């Protein structure tokens, strides 16, 4: 248990299993922030101490991990970078009226509407990624006909494609077809055949692929192996270049990200990247890790403003944040929405298996509730 001069932050995260690669760097980034905080004297005179429990990328184990860190006196609980697999641990925190934050969940249900008033995501809504993808493809690249392929494994993928389809229709783009697959499918041959036919028959000029690793790389490899060279856009879960050896010489591939691990034009992002590299002796590979550093800084400010670690007092401060400055751009929260739905984003272009350019885009407009929660009109 915490003593009078320390405060516990609990990590109920994936140290093994499918989500370990997504959580690993996020855990490191969070602890990097907390270590820097301790060097500055901690918060409210308290040194921060971390405790951790492995969810094993399993929902049942996730609930156990959440209960474990709560029982160890956590005043803040950090959970997995996904709504489906982070929710069980976050629910344990919410039931005990303790603030919980996902490392980078992209489904807005990671918040008051899905889990309860004490739950946040440090990331951005998947819908905002899809909206940005559609807007850039239509207005900047002049693409007019799209084909959409959605991985049904987690809610995030559906959120990204929901945002794309909503904005694409709003802009007047044509949707030539939609299809689905499962992340664990060893073959997507039938989906590739239908995609190729749509590209031929309807002059499809862009494909929106809503997925995550490892299945996303498998699907992408089969698409390119079928001589489909149409530009493909994907969300942040397919960012980074560490996995691209599995898709040789990948080109005309674009990802929507909150930040770029290399080449981000913002000096503030470059500074955090350098701190990570200098401290840990390695480069960041996944841009989804940046959000937790920014979010923790906002939590600390809220604790200091409230003058207490009491969740209700801290929550009241955070729910009042409107365009609060962070190194990733302005963050806002309301009692109803605890994820960024209109953040600054970058578009990263991949050519010949390497990053070609990074395009910074402006903060977007807040998204309607029915889109954020995928509610039919």
MIFIDREN-582199 format. One record per residue (C-alpha): residue number from 1; residue in three letters; x, y, z. Coordinates in pm, 1 decimal. Example, Ala and Ser with C-alpha at 12.3 -4.5 7.8 and 13.67 -1.06 7.14 Angstrom:
REM MIFIDREN-582199
+-----+-----+----------+----------+----------+
!   n ! res !     east !    north !       up !
+-----+-----+----------+----------+----------+
!   1 ! ALA !   1230.0 !   -450.0 !    780.0 !
!   2 ! SER !   1367.0 !   -106.0 !    714.0 !
+-----+-----+----------+----------+----------+
//
This chain:
REM MIFIDREN-582199
+-----+-----+----------+----------+----------+
!   n ! res !     east !    north !       up !
+-----+-----+----------+----------+----------+
!   1 ! UNK !      0.0 !      0.0 !      0.0 !
!   2 ! UNK !    108.0 !    361.1 !    -52.6 !
!   3 ! UNK !    256.7 !    552.4 !    238.8 !
!   4 ! UNK !    202.9 !    922.1 !    309.2 !
!   5 ! UNK !    480.4 !   1026.8 !     72.0 !
!   6 ! UNK !    396.6 !    819.3 !   -233.6 !
!   7 ! UNK !    104.6 !    763.8 !   -464.9 !
!   8 ! UNK !     46.1 !    443.6 !   -659.5 !
!   9 ! UNK !    -26.1 !    426.1 !  -1032.4 !
!  10 ! UNK !   -143.9 !     78.5 !  -1132.2 !
!  11 ! UNK !    -83.7 !    -79.3 !  -1473.1 !
!  12 ! UNK !   -332.6 !   -352.8 !  -1568.8 !
!  13 ! UNK !   -185.8 !   -415.3 !  -1910.9 !
!  14 ! UNK !    -76.6 !   -683.5 !  -2157.7 !
!  15 ! UNK !    272.1 !   -807.7 !  -2077.2 !
!  16 ! UNK !    201.7 !  -1116.0 !  -2288.8 !
!  17 ! UNK !    -32.9 !  -1221.9 !  -2568.0 !
!  18 ! UNK !   -163.7 !  -1041.4 !  -2875.6 !
!  19 ! UNK !   -171.8 !   -692.3 !  -2727.1 !
!  20 ! UNK !    173.3 !   -704.6 !  -2568.0 !
!  21 ! UNK !    335.5 !   -536.5 !  -2872.5 !
!  22 ! UNK !     83.0 !   -251.5 !  -2852.2 !
!  23 ! UNK !    110.6 !   -206.0 !  -2475.7 !
!  24 ! UNK !    485.9 !   -252.7 !  -2427.7 !
!  25 ! UNK !    605.8 !     85.6 !  -2553.2 !
!  26 ! UNK !    305.0 !    261.5 !  -2402.4 !
!  27 ! UNK !    400.4 !    123.9 !  -2060.0 !
!  28 ! UNK !    755.5 !    244.9 !  -2115.4 !
!  29 ! UNK !    633.6 !    588.8 !  -2223.1 !
!  30 ! UNK !    407.3 !    619.7 !  -1919.7 !
!  31 ! UNK !    685.3 !    520.0 !  -1682.4 !
!  32 ! UNK !    919.4 !    759.8 !  -1859.9 !
!  33 ! UNK !    678.9 !   1041.8 !  -1778.8 !
!  34 ! UNK !    641.1 !    925.8 !  -1418.7 !
!  35 ! UNK !   1018.3 !    900.1 !  -1375.6 !
!  36 ! UNK !   1059.1 !   1254.0 !  -1506.9 !
!  37 ! UNK !    781.8 !   1363.2 !  -1271.4 !
!  38 ! UNK !    962.2 !   1207.7 !   -975.0 !
!  39 ! UNK !   1282.2 !   1387.7 !  -1072.4 !
!  40 ! UNK !   1085.3 !   1711.6 !  -1041.4 !
!  41 ! UNK !    966.2 !   1616.4 !   -694.0 !
!  42 ! UNK !    655.2 !   1416.3 !   -778.1 !
!  43 ! UNK !    305.8 !   1555.1 !   -740.9 !
!  44 ! UNK !    162.7 !   1720.9 !   -429.9 !
!  45 ! UNK !    482.5 !   1619.8 !   -250.1 !
!  46 ! UNK !    423.5 !   1251.8 !   -330.5 !
!  47 ! UNK !    662.3 !   1031.6 !   -521.6 !
!  48 ! UNK !    486.2 !    812.4 !   -779.2 !
!  49 ! UNK !    526.9 !    435.9 !   -751.8 !
!  50 ! UNK !    410.9 !    197.8 !  -1026.4 !
!  51 ! UNK !    261.4 !   -146.5 !   -976.4 !
!  52 ! UNK !    177.3 !   -379.7 !  -1264.5 !
!  53 ! UNK !    -39.8 !   -684.2 !  -1335.9 !
!  54 ! UNK !    -47.5 !   -882.6 !  -1660.9 !
!  55 ! UNK !   -380.9 !   -913.5 !  -1841.8 !
!  56 ! UNK !   -227.4 !  -1174.0 !  -2075.9 !
!  57 ! UNK !   -433.6 !  -1011.2 !  -2354.0 !
!  58 ! UNK !   -736.7 !  -1189.8 !  -2206.8 !
!  59 ! UNK !  -1060.6 !  -1030.0 !  -2089.3 !
!  60 ! UNK !  -1102.7 !  -1249.3 !  -1780.6 !
!  61 ! UNK !   -741.3 !  -1198.9 !  -1679.0 !
!  62 ! UNK !   -789.8 !   -827.9 !  -1748.4 !
!  63 ! UNK !  -1056.5 !   -802.1 !  -1480.7 !
!  64 ! UNK !   -828.2 !   -984.3 !  -1236.4 !
!  65 ! UNK !   -538.5 !   -752.5 !  -1321.4 !
!  66 ! UNK !   -755.1 !   -446.6 !  -1267.2 !
!  67 ! UNK !   -870.9 !   -575.6 !   -929.5 !
!  68 ! UNK !   -510.6 !   -652.0 !   -836.6 !
!  69 ! UNK !   -377.4 !   -300.5 !   -888.6 !
!  70 ! UNK !   -683.6 !   -148.0 !   -723.7 !
!  71 ! UNK !   -618.7 !   -365.0 !   -417.6 !
!  72 ! UNK !   -262.5 !   -230.5 !   -408.4 !
!  73 ! UNK !   -391.8 !    121.3 !   -355.8 !
!  74 ! UNK !   -375.1 !    264.5 !   -707.9 !
!  75 ! UNK !   -507.4 !    619.8 !   -740.5 !
!  76 ! UNK !   -489.5 !    589.9 !  -1119.9 !
!  77 ! UNK !   -520.5 !    273.4 !  -1328.6 !
!  78 ! UNK !   -363.1 !    244.5 !  -1674.7 !
!  79 ! UNK !   -514.5 !    -22.0 !  -1901.5 !
!  80 ! UNK !   -456.7 !   -185.4 !  -2239.6 !
!  81 ! UNK !   -449.4 !      4.9 !  -2568.6 !
!  82 ! UNK !   -789.9 !   -126.2 !  -2681.0 !
!  83 ! UNK !  -1152.0 !    -93.7 !  -2573.8 !
!  84 ! UNK !  -1245.1 !   -460.5 !  -2596.9 !
!  85 ! UNK !   -943.4 !   -585.7 !  -2404.3 !
!  86 ! UNK !   -889.0 !   -284.4 !  -2177.8 !
!  87 ! UNK !  -1250.2 !   -255.6 !  -2063.2 !
!  88 ! UNK !  -1248.8 !   -532.8 !  -1797.8 !
!  89 ! UNK !   -964.0 !   -371.1 !  -1603.7 !
!  90 ! UNK !  -1109.1 !    -21.1 !  -1649.7 !
!  91 ! UNK !  -1441.5 !   -141.8 !  -1509.8 !
!  92 ! UNK !  -1268.5 !   -256.1 !  -1191.8 !
!  93 ! UNK !  -1129.9 !     95.2 !  -1145.3 !
!  94 ! UNK !  -1460.2 !    264.4 !  -1229.9 !
!  95 ! UNK !  -1651.5 !     48.7 !   -982.3 !
!  96 ! UNK !  -1412.4 !    167.4 !   -712.6 !
!  97 ! UNK !  -1444.0 !    531.7 !   -828.6 !
!  98 ! UNK !  -1081.3 !    541.6 !   -942.3 !
!  99 ! UNK !   -980.4 !    713.9 !  -1265.0 !
! 100 ! UNK !   -868.4 !    471.6 !  -1537.5 !
! 101 ! UNK !   -703.7 !    552.9 !  -1868.5 !
! 102 ! UNK !   -635.9 !    334.0 !  -2169.6 !
! 103 ! UNK !   -291.7 !    372.0 !  -2322.9 !
! 104 ! UNK !   -444.8 !    442.5 !  -2664.0 !
! 105 ! UNK !   -788.9 !    284.4 !  -2715.5 !
! 106 ! UNK !   -950.9 !    424.7 !  -3028.0 !
! 107 ! UNK !  -1313.0 !    335.8 !  -2957.5 !
! 108 ! UNK !  -1501.7 !    620.4 !  -2782.6 !
! 109 ! UNK !  -1684.8 !    367.2 !  -2566.2 !
! 110 ! UNK !  -1364.0 !    369.9 !  -2361.4 !
! 111 ! UNK !  -1520.9 !    643.6 !  -2154.3 !
! 112 ! UNK !  -1843.0 !    751.0 !  -1980.7 !
! 113 ! UNK !  -2080.8 !    611.1 !  -2242.5 !
! 114 ! UNK !  -1931.0 !    262.8 !  -2248.8 !
! 115 ! UNK !  -1776.4 !    201.9 !  -1909.3 !
! 116 ! UNK !  -1843.6 !    485.0 !  -1668.0 !
! 117 ! UNK !  -1754.2 !    841.2 !  -1567.4 !
! 118 ! UNK !  -1403.3 !    763.4 !  -1438.7 !
! 119 ! UNK !  -1272.6 !    606.3 !  -1762.6 !
! 120 ! UNK !  -1059.5 !    784.0 !  -2025.1 !
! 121 ! UNK !   -853.7 !    702.9 !  -2331.6 !
! 122 ! UNK !   -521.9 !    875.4 !  -2388.7 !
! 123 ! UNK !   -565.2 !    826.8 !  -2761.1 !
! 124 ! UNK !   -792.4 !    954.5 !  -3034.2 !
! 125 ! UNK !  -1125.4 !    825.6 !  -3157.2 !
! 126 ! UNK !  -1091.5 !    581.7 !  -3444.1 !
! 127 ! UNK !  -1368.2 !    773.5 !  -3619.1 !
! 128 ! UNK !  -1140.6 !   1079.0 !  -3631.5 !
! 129 ! UNK !   -880.2 !    870.1 !  -3813.9 !
! 130 ! UNK !  -1136.2 !    757.2 !  -4069.4 !
! 131 ! UNK !  -1272.6 !   1107.9 !  -4115.6 !
! 132 ! UNK !   -923.5 !   1245.7 !  -4173.2 !
! 133 ! UNK !   -844.7 !    964.4 !  -4418.2 !
! 134 ! UNK !  -1156.7 !   1037.5 !  -4624.2 !
! 135 ! UNK !  -1104.6 !   1411.6 !  -4619.4 !
! 136 ! UNK !   -740.5 !   1385.8 !  -4731.4 !
! 137 ! UNK !   -813.2 !   1121.5 !  -4996.9 !
! 138 ! UNK !  -1101.3 !   1316.5 !  -5150.2 !
! 139 ! UNK !   -987.4 !   1677.6 !  -5118.4 !
! 140 ! UNK !   -608.8 !   1648.1 !  -5139.6 !
! 141 ! UNK !   -558.2 !   1345.2 !  -5362.2 !
! 142 ! UNK !   -870.5 !   1373.9 !  -5574.3 !
! 143 ! UNK !   -982.3 !   1015.8 !  -5519.6 !
! 144 ! UNK !  -1352.1 !    970.4 !  -5592.5 !
! 145 ! UNK !  -1430.8 !    597.3 !  -5564.7 !
! 146 ! UNK !  -1342.2 !    391.6 !  -5258.4 !
! 147 ! UNK !  -1352.5 !     30.0 !  -5146.9 !
! 148 ! UNK !  -1358.6 !    -53.3 !  -4775.2 !
! 149 ! UNK !  -1227.3 !   -364.8 !  -4601.3 !
! 150 ! UNK !  -1292.2 !   -400.2 !  -4225.7 !
! 151 ! UNK !  -1132.0 !   -640.3 !  -3978.8 !
! 152 ! UNK !  -1404.4 !   -748.5 !  -3734.1 !
! 153 ! UNK !  -1167.2 !   -845.9 !  -3450.6 !
! 154 ! UNK !  -1212.0 !   -535.8 !  -3231.2 !
! 155 ! UNK !  -1442.3 !   -233.1 !  -3213.0 !
! 156 ! UNK !  -1161.7 !      7.2 !  -3304.5 !
! 157 ! UNK !  -1149.1 !   -120.9 !  -3662.1 !
! 158 ! UNK !  -1521.0 !    -64.1 !  -3709.1 !
! 159 ! UNK !  -1486.5 !    285.0 !  -3561.9 !
! 160 ! UNK !  -1217.7 !    381.4 !  -3814.5 !
! 161 ! UNK !  -1421.1 !    259.1 !  -4109.5 !
! 162 ! UNK !  -1737.4 !    422.2 !  -3972.3 !
! 163 ! UNK !  -1558.8 !    757.3 !  -3972.3 !
! 164 ! UNK !  -1429.2 !    704.9 !  -4324.0 !
! 165 ! UNK !  -1766.7 !    605.1 !  -4465.9 !
! 166 ! UNK !  -1946.1 !    894.6 !  -4293.2 !
! 167 ! UNK !  -1705.2 !   1155.4 !  -4427.2 !
! 168 ! UNK !  -1677.0 !    992.5 !  -4771.3 !
! 169 ! UNK !  -2053.6 !   1009.9 !  -4815.8 !
! 170 ! UNK !  -2060.3 !   1364.6 !  -4681.2 !
! 171 ! UNK !  -1801.6 !   1470.4 !  -4940.7 !
! 172 ! UNK !  -1988.1 !   1303.7 !  -5226.6 !
! 173 ! UNK !  -1749.8 !   1012.9 !  -5282.1 !
! 174 ! UNK !  -1867.5 !    683.1 !  -5426.4 !
! 175 ! UNK !  -1838.3 !    360.6 !  -5225.0 !
! 176 ! UNK !  -1789.1 !     76.2 !  -5472.8 !
! 177 ! UNK !  -1807.4 !   -196.2 !  -5212.3 !
! 178 ! UNK !  -1750.6 !   -306.8 !  -4853.6 !
! 179 ! UNK !  -1618.2 !   -632.9 !  -4717.1 !
! 180 ! UNK !  -1497.5 !   -784.8 !  -4389.6 !
! 181 ! UNK !  -1241.3 !  -1034.8 !  -4263.3 !
! 182 ! UNK !  -1115.9 !  -1163.6 !  -3929.2 !
! 183 ! UNK !   -771.3 !  -1077.2 !  -3797.6 !
! 184 ! UNK !   -679.4 !  -1442.2 !  -3752.8 !
! 185 ! UNK !   -777.3 !  -1550.6 !  -4104.7 !
! 186 ! UNK !   -473.0 !  -1709.5 !  -4273.6 !
! 187 ! UNK !   -621.2 !  -1634.8 !  -4614.7 !
! 188 ! UNK !   -833.6 !  -1348.3 !  -4746.9 !
! 189 ! UNK !   -837.0 !  -1480.1 !  -5101.1 !
! 190 ! UNK !  -1212.3 !  -1440.7 !  -5150.0 !
! 191 ! UNK !  -1202.1 !  -1082.1 !  -5017.8 !
! 192 ! UNK !   -908.2 !  -1002.7 !  -5247.7 !
! 193 ! UNK !  -1097.4 !  -1140.4 !  -5546.4 !
! 194 ! UNK !  -1401.8 !   -926.1 !  -5471.2 !
! 195 ! UNK !  -1178.7 !   -622.7 !  -5420.9 !
! 196 ! UNK !  -1000.9 !   -679.3 !  -5751.2 !
! 197 ! UNK !  -1333.0 !   -711.7 !  -5933.0 !
! 198 ! UNK !  -1458.0 !   -384.6 !  -5781.1 !
! 199 ! UNK !  -1137.8 !   -205.3 !  -5876.5 !
! 200 ! UNK !  -1177.1 !   -330.0 !  -6234.7 !
! 201 ! UNK !  -1550.9 !   -271.5 !  -6269.7 !
! 202 ! UNK !  -1593.6 !     53.5 !  -6075.6 !
! 203 ! UNK !  -1257.0 !    225.5 !  -6123.1 !
! 204 ! UNK !  -1179.8 !    221.7 !  -5749.8 !
! 205 ! UNK !   -894.5 !    464.5 !  -5683.5 !
! 206 ! UNK !   -847.2 !    414.9 !  -5306.7 !
! 207 ! UNK !   -889.1 !    130.5 !  -5058.3 !
! 208 ! UNK !   -964.8 !    194.8 !  -4690.2 !
! 209 ! UNK !   -826.6 !    -90.9 !  -4480.2 !
! 210 ! UNK !   -941.7 !    -85.0 !  -4116.6 !
! 211 ! UNK !   -737.5 !   -337.5 !  -3922.5 !
! 212 ! UNK !   -449.9 !   -397.6 !  -3682.3 !
! 213 ! UNK !   -147.8 !   -623.8 !  -3655.7 !
! 214 ! UNK !    -72.1 !   -905.1 !  -3705.2 !
! 215 ! UNK !   -366.2 !   -990.8 !  -3929.4 !
! 216 ! UNK !   -353.9 !   -656.1 !  -4105.3 !
! 217 ! UNK !     -7.2 !   -727.4 !  -4240.5 !
! 218 ! UNK !   -121.5 !  -1070.9 !  -4359.4 !
! 219 ! UNK !   -415.8 !   -921.1 !  -4546.9 !
! 220 ! UNK !   -205.9 !   -640.0 !  -4692.5 !
! 221 ! UNK !     56.9 !   -883.1 !  -4819.2 !
! 222 ! UNK !   -209.0 !  -1087.8 !  -4999.3 !
! 223 ! UNK !   -364.6 !   -775.4 !  -5151.1 !
! 224 ! UNK !    -34.4 !   -659.7 !  -5296.1 !
! 225 ! UNK !     59.9 !  -1014.4 !  -5403.1 !
! 226 ! UNK !   -256.7 !  -1015.6 !  -5614.5 !
! 227 ! UNK !   -111.6 !   -723.2 !  -5816.3 !
! 228 ! UNK !   -353.2 !   -474.6 !  -5663.0 !
! 229 ! UNK !   -149.3 !   -152.6 !  -5662.5 !
! 230 ! UNK !   -434.5 !     82.2 !  -5568.8 !
! 231 ! UNK !   -341.2 !    327.7 !  -5290.8 !
! 232 ! UNK !   -437.7 !    194.7 !  -4947.6 !
! 233 ! UNK !   -508.2 !    401.9 !  -4636.3 !
! 234 ! UNK !   -520.1 !    260.5 !  -4286.0 !
! 235 ! UNK !   -544.2 !    382.6 !  -3928.3 !
! 236 ! UNK !   -287.3 !    429.0 !  -3655.6 !
! 237 ! UNK !   -290.9 !     60.1 !  -3559.8 !
! 238 ! UNK !   -108.2 !    -11.3 !  -3887.6 !
! 239 ! UNK !    154.1 !    258.1 !  -3837.8 !
! 240 ! UNK !    528.2 !    216.2 !  -3798.1 !
! 241 ! UNK !    770.4 !     39.3 !  -4029.5 !
! 242 ! UNK !    890.9 !   -239.3 !  -3798.1 !
! 243 ! UNK !    650.1 !   -493.0 !  -3953.7 !
! 244 ! UNK !    692.8 !   -404.5 !  -4320.2 !
! 245 ! UNK !    946.3 !   -674.9 !  -4403.1 !
! 246 ! UNK !    641.7 !   -902.6 !  -4421.5 !
! 247 ! UNK !    507.6 !   -694.2 !  -4714.2 !
! 248 ! UNK !    813.2 !   -649.7 !  -4939.5 !
! 249 ! UNK !    855.9 !   -310.4 !  -5105.2 !
! 250 ! UNK !    519.5 !   -184.1 !  -4984.1 !
! 251 ! UNK !    425.3 !    137.4 !  -5165.2 !
! 252 ! UNK !    129.5 !    374.0 !  -5194.1 !
! 253 ! UNK !     37.6 !    294.8 !  -4833.7 !
! 254 ! UNK !    -75.2 !    570.5 !  -4596.4 !
! 255 ! UNK !   -154.5 !    574.4 !  -4225.8 !
! 256 ! UNK !   -338.7 !    832.6 !  -4017.1 !
! 257 ! UNK !   -152.6 !    895.7 !  -3690.2 !
! 258 ! UNK !   -159.7 !   1130.3 !  -3393.3 !
! 259 ! UNK !    215.7 !   1175.1 !  -3431.4 !
! 260 ! UNK !    503.3 !   1029.8 !  -3631.5 !
! 261 ! UNK !    789.2 !    844.5 !  -3466.7 !
! 262 ! UNK !   1027.8 !    996.8 !  -3721.3 !
! 263 ! UNK !    999.1 !   1314.7 !  -3919.5 !
! 264 ! UNK !    713.8 !   1473.4 !  -3727.3 !
! 265 ! UNK !    732.5 !   1847.0 !  -3805.1 !
! 266 ! UNK !    643.1 !   1947.1 !  -3448.1 !
! 267 ! UNK !    946.6 !   2019.5 !  -3229.7 !
! 268 ! UNK !    748.1 !   1918.0 !  -2921.9 !
! 269 ! UNK !    700.9 !   1566.9 !  -3060.5 !
! 270 ! UNK !   1065.5 !   1544.5 !  -3160.9 !
! 271 ! UNK !   1164.9 !   1638.3 !  -2805.3 !
! 272 ! UNK !    962.5 !   1355.5 !  -2649.2 !
! 273 ! UNK !   1094.9 !   1109.8 !  -2908.6 !
! 274 ! UNK !   1450.4 !   1208.8 !  -2822.1 !
! 275 ! UNK !   1386.1 !   1176.4 !  -2449.1 !
! 276 ! UNK !   1252.2 !    824.4 !  -2503.0 !
! 277 ! UNK !   1547.8 !    725.0 !  -2721.7 !
! 278 ! UNK !   1809.6 !    878.2 !  -2492.8 !
! 279 ! UNK !   1657.2 !    721.1 !  -2182.0 !
! 280 ! UNK !   1573.3 !    375.2 !  -2313.3 !
! 281 ! UNK !   1843.3 !    340.7 !  -2576.0 !
! 282 ! UNK !   1603.5 !    260.4 !  -2858.7 !
! 283 ! UNK !   1368.0 !    434.1 !  -3097.5 !
! 284 ! UNK !    990.1 !    442.7 !  -3066.3 !
! 285 ! UNK !    826.7 !    210.1 !  -3318.2 !
! 286 ! UNK !    456.5 !    284.5 !  -3256.6 !
! 287 ! UNK !    311.4 !    638.3 !  -3257.7 !
! 288 ! UNK !     17.6 !    534.8 !  -3041.2 !
! 289 ! UNK !    250.4 !    565.0 !  -2738.6 !
! 290 ! UNK !    265.4 !    945.5 !  -2747.4 !
! 291 ! UNK !    -86.3 !    998.9 !  -2615.2 !
! 292 ! UNK !    -26.1 !    859.9 !  -2267.2 !
! 293 ! UNK !    261.2 !   1104.1 !  -2208.1 !
! 294 ! UNK !     33.5 !   1396.6 !  -2293.6 !
! 295 ! UNK !   -258.9 !   1257.7 !  -2092.5 !
! 296 ! UNK !    -52.6 !   1197.6 !  -1778.5 !
! 297 ! UNK !     64.9 !   1556.9 !  -1790.3 !
! 298 ! UNK !   -298.4 !   1670.8 !  -1792.9 !
! 299 ! UNK !   -382.5 !   1437.6 !  -1503.6 !
! 300 ! UNK !    -94.8 !   1577.8 !  -1296.8 !
! 301 ! UNK !   -209.5 !   1934.0 !  -1369.1 !
! 302 ! UNK !   -560.6 !   1839.0 !  -1260.9 !
! 303 ! UNK !   -434.0 !   1681.2 !   -937.9 !
! 304 ! UNK !   -231.9 !   1993.9 !   -862.1 !
! 305 ! UNK !   -526.9 !   2221.0 !   -943.6 !
! 306 ! UNK !   -760.9 !   2013.2 !   -727.2 !
! 307 ! UNK !   -499.9 !   1988.8 !   -452.0 !
! 308 ! UNK !   -590.8 !   1624.5 !   -396.7 !
! 309 ! UNK !   -578.2 !   1277.6 !   -553.4 !
! 310 ! UNK !   -950.9 !   1236.0 !   -490.5 !
! 311 ! UNK !  -1096.4 !   1108.1 !   -817.4 !
! 312 ! UNK !  -1411.4 !   1320.0 !   -811.1 !
! 313 ! UNK !  -1216.3 !   1641.0 !   -755.1 !
! 314 ! UNK !   -962.0 !   1554.2 !  -1025.0 !
! 315 ! UNK !  -1238.8 !   1446.0 !  -1262.5 !
! 316 ! UNK !  -1414.5 !   1779.9 !  -1222.8 !
! 317 ! UNK !  -1099.4 !   1962.9 !  -1335.6 !
! 318 ! UNK !  -1033.8 !   1731.2 !  -1629.7 !
! 319 ! UNK !  -1393.0 !   1748.5 !  -1752.4 !
! 320 ! UNK !  -1345.9 !   2123.9 !  -1780.1 !
! 321 ! UNK !  -1045.0 !   2107.6 !  -2010.5 !
! 322 ! UNK !  -1114.5 !   2285.9 !  -2340.6 !
! 323 ! UNK !   -825.8 !   2305.1 !  -2587.9 !
! 324 ! UNK !   -580.4 !   2247.0 !  -2303.5 !
! 325 ! UNK !   -226.4 !   2266.3 !  -2447.0 !
! 326 ! UNK !    -22.7 !   1945.8 !  -2483.7 !
! 327 ! UNK !    281.3 !   1860.3 !  -2693.1 !
! 328 ! UNK !     42.4 !   1684.1 !  -2934.6 !
! 329 ! UNK !   -182.4 !   1985.9 !  -2969.8 !
! 330 ! UNK !   -496.1 !   2088.3 !  -2778.8 !
! 331 ! UNK !   -687.4 !   1830.9 !  -2572.6 !
! 332 ! UNK !  -1047.3 !   1865.0 !  -2459.5 !
! 333 ! UNK !  -1272.0 !   1656.9 !  -2233.7 !
! 334 ! UNK !  -1635.4 !   1682.7 !  -2129.2 !
! 335 ! UNK !  -1837.7 !   1477.8 !  -1879.5 !
! 336 ! UNK !  -1970.7 !   1284.1 !  -2180.8 !
! 337 ! UNK !  -1653.7 !   1234.0 !  -2389.7 !
! 338 ! UNK !  -1313.4 !   1124.8 !  -2257.3 !
! 339 ! UNK !  -1127.1 !   1076.3 !  -2586.4 !
! 340 ! UNK !  -1000.9 !   1317.2 !  -2853.5 !
! 341 ! UNK !  -1244.1 !   1331.6 !  -3144.5 !
! 342 ! UNK !  -1078.9 !   1614.9 !  -3339.0 !
! 343 ! UNK !   -703.1 !   1607.7 !  -3270.4 !
! 344 ! UNK !   -410.2 !   1726.8 !  -3474.1 !
! 345 ! UNK !   -303.0 !   1433.0 !  -3692.8 !
! 346 ! UNK !    -32.0 !   1342.5 !  -3939.9 !
! 347 ! UNK !    -51.5 !   1137.1 !  -4256.3 !
! 348 ! UNK !    251.2 !    914.2 !  -4310.4 !
! 349 ! UNK !    329.9 !    795.9 !  -4663.0 !
! 350 ! UNK !    511.4 !    467.7 !  -4724.4 !
! 351 ! UNK !    697.0 !    403.0 !  -5050.2 !
! 352 ! UNK !    925.7 !    103.8 !  -5119.3 !
! 353 ! UNK !    884.5 !    -13.1 !  -4761.5 !
! 354 ! UNK !   1012.1 !    312.3 !  -4615.4 !
! 355 ! UNK !    863.7 !    630.6 !  -4477.7 !
! 356 ! UNK !    849.5 !    886.0 !  -4757.6 !
! 357 ! UNK !    688.9 !   1192.8 !  -4602.3 !
! 358 ! UNK !    489.9 !   1315.7 !  -4303.5 !
! 359 ! UNK !    201.5 !   1557.6 !  -4358.7 !
! 360 ! UNK !     71.4 !   1752.5 !  -4058.0 !
! 361 ! UNK !   -300.6 !   1827.9 !  -4065.4 !
! 362 ! UNK !   -499.2 !   2076.2 !  -3861.8 !
! 363 ! UNK !   -725.5 !   2005.5 !  -3568.9 !
! 364 ! UNK !  -1063.6 !   1886.5 !  -3695.1 !
! 365 ! UNK !  -1420.8 !   1953.4 !  -3588.7 !
! 366 ! UNK !  -1597.3 !   1767.1 !  -3309.6 !
! 367 ! UNK !  -1784.7 !   1462.0 !  -3435.4 !
! 368 ! UNK !  -2155.7 !   1390.2 !  -3381.2 !
! 369 ! UNK !  -2258.6 !   1149.9 !  -3108.3 !
! 370 ! UNK !  -2428.6 !    906.1 !  -3343.7 !
! 371 ! UNK !  -2100.0 !    863.6 !  -3534.9 !
! 372 ! UNK !  -1883.6 !    832.5 !  -3223.7 !
! 373 ! UNK !  -2100.7 !    553.4 !  -3087.2 !
! 374 ! UNK !  -2205.4 !    416.6 !  -3428.0 !
! 375 ! UNK !  -2573.7 !    469.5 !  -3362.2 !
! 376 ! UNK !  -2799.6 !    444.6 !  -3668.5 !
! 377 ! UNK !  -3021.2 !    745.0 !  -3731.9 !
+-----+-----+----------+----------+----------+
//
